[in-house]
Amino acid sequence: MANYIKQCSTITFLILSLISLNSLAQSTSIEFSVPSNKSILLLPVPNMIIPLNSALIITQQDKIINASYSLLKVWNTDNTPKFVRLLAIQLKNIKLLTNDKPLKFTLSWFHSNESLKSDVFTFNNQPHLIFPNQSWLAESILLHPENKETNSSWYTKGQTLYANFVTSESLLNEKGYPNTRYSQWLFDRPRAIYQLYILTGEPKWLNAGTQLTHFYLNNLDTSGKFTLKENFDLKYLMPNGLLYHYFLTGDHKIENVLETLFEKSLVWSPSYENKNKFWTERHQASALNVAIAYWEISGSQRAKNRIDEIIEATVQMVFNPTNNWPLRGCPQHTYKSHEGKSGNSPVCSPWMMALLGDALWRYYRLIDDKKSSALLNAFGDFMPNHGIHFADKRLKNMVLPIYLSSMDNQLLEITNQWTDRQHSCDVASLIGKSLYIKKKTNENTVLLEELFNVFVQQCKEMNKKDKYNKKDYVPMLPPRRFGWTYSTTSDLPWLTSWLSSSAG
């Protein structure tokens, strides 16, 4: 289909051209660079930055550039006025050069009585992504608060080595994990790779994330089922990677795909109504992630209602548990519900709570949802009381996250001191999110901060493997570990920095 963007009217452009360049000093602006052969641009925008009622101007060396603008998405929040989330820009009458020297531009915006126009359009080629800095991009897509001083290298350096492995088809084949082996696609690998790009700015990871997304899309049938697995499995829905793909590429097909995944996810009932009904935090997280992603891209009221339904069901499990179980700060369910085996002891899984907590965290960041923040607060209370165990002397009695905590029957508890450290990053991120909530309400967090620091240090040790490896990759087996280690933990570096500064 032909590539087009609806043109700004000639009259509008003439009016904008008459605006004194001196008046632009009173507006808000960003600077960005564009390769000299690119004219169609894509700009993700953090919330509450560019109001919908804005006039836009692009300048280059104090010269107004003829350009047209198309509003692709607004932020689906309760904010009034509404704000731009994704903007397409077409530069006009720019002489396209063949050299490699990028062109520098300034985008300025100021109040207008008219709203930016929203048009549907397609591209022959992927538009060129623009943004002023990595913090801007992380705010726009990952919802990180602005924090330009955060040192993420301890996190991204190790992740890069693991990513070099999990994105190499030849290395995966060598280790017995061909692309057709469905189990390696558990957890949202495209999301984790896109996050690595957002944190580092390395174009290699934008390309790798796009390739992984295309692989995933090519293996979805029209009903939303991941075809490499014979039967439908909710856990193979990867909505966040698709959502990030949309904001980074402008791929217009994604909204329809997310709608399909949303409809497919409705088979999951989030309410835990009887003592042996199948239920895990991982499935609750999968359903919630799909609903949030579809709501973000579409504004669908059905999706919003589904989000609230899932969160309310989780609230009931945590604060009004069945079977007269005492409050423990987690969504309690029976061992049989979780494992499919006999045993009615209430259980919770810290690492699966990290998956669920990450979805709650995103919704909290989007609309300051009070129920989500209450759940994250409670999850932090659970961890030091029921979510840890201690290794033996062979591992210096180190503190470890429990794989599956069984509160009334420790014989059913699932622990393994040799593998539980694999969840140090995701559980640390869960605790960090809870600490963020608790510090906003001035709670005493000394004990939880100590636990957070312990798991952060374990996470850092895991990311130091490059010190002992002369290759440019480190195997992570099974490869699905990469998804749970990094997909829910992109905020861990800035949480660490924020908590450190708040303690001071």
Secondary structure as GFF3:
##gff-version 3
##sequence-region A 1 504
A	DSSP	alpha_helix	10	18	.	.	.	ID=ss1
A	DSSP	three_ten_helix	21	26	.	.	.	ID=ss2
A	DSSP	beta_strand	28	34	.	.	.	ID=ss3
A	DSSP	beta_strand	40	44	.	.	.	ID=ss4
A	DSSP	beta_strand	54	60	.	.	.	ID=ss5
A	DSSP	beta_strand	63	65	.	.	.	ID=ss6
A	DSSP	beta_strand	67	74	.	.	.	ID=ss7
A	DSSP	beta_strand	84	91	.	.	.	ID=ss8
A	DSSP	beta_strand	103	111	.	.	.	ID=ss9
A	DSSP	beta_strand	128	129	.	.	.	ID=ss10
A	DSSP	alpha_helix	134	137	.	.	.	ID=ss11
A	DSSP	pi_helix	138	142	.	.	.	ID=ss12
A	DSSP	alpha_helix	153	166	.	.	.	ID=ss13
A	DSSP	alpha_helix	169	174	.	.	.	ID=ss14
A	DSSP	three_ten_helix	182	185	.	.	.	ID=ss15
A	DSSP	alpha_helix	189	200	.	.	.	ID=ss16
A	DSSP	alpha_helix	203	218	.	.	.	ID=ss17
A	DSSP	three_ten_helix	234	236	.	.	.	ID=ss18
A	DSSP	alpha_helix	239	249	.	.	.	ID=ss19
A	DSSP	alpha_helix	254	265	.	.	.	ID=ss20
A	DSSP	alpha_helix	281	298	.	.	.	ID=ss21
A	DSSP	alpha_helix	301	319	.	.	.	ID=ss22
A	DSSP	three_ten_helix	322	324	.	.	.	ID=ss23
A	DSSP	beta_strand	333	334	.	.	.	ID=ss24
A	DSSP	alpha_helix	335	339	.	.	.	ID=ss25
A	DSSP	beta_strand	346	348	.	.	.	ID=ss26
A	DSSP	alpha_helix	350	367	.	.	.	ID=ss27
A	DSSP	alpha_helix	370	386	.	.	.	ID=ss28
A	DSSP	beta_strand	388	390	.	.	.	ID=ss29
A	DSSP	three_ten_helix	393	395	.	.	.	ID=ss30
A	DSSP	beta_strand	399	401	.	.	.	ID=ss31
A	DSSP	beta_strand	405	406	.	.	.	ID=ss32
A	DSSP	three_ten_helix	410	412	.	.	.	ID=ss33
A	DSSP	three_ten_helix	420	423	.	.	.	ID=ss34
A	DSSP	alpha_helix	424	440	.	.	.	ID=ss35
A	DSSP	alpha_helix	446	462	.	.	.	ID=ss36
A	DSSP	three_ten_helix	465	468	.	.	.	ID=ss37
A	DSSP	alpha_helix	480	486	.	.	.	ID=ss38
A	DSSP	alpha_helix	492	503	.	.	.	ID=ss39
###
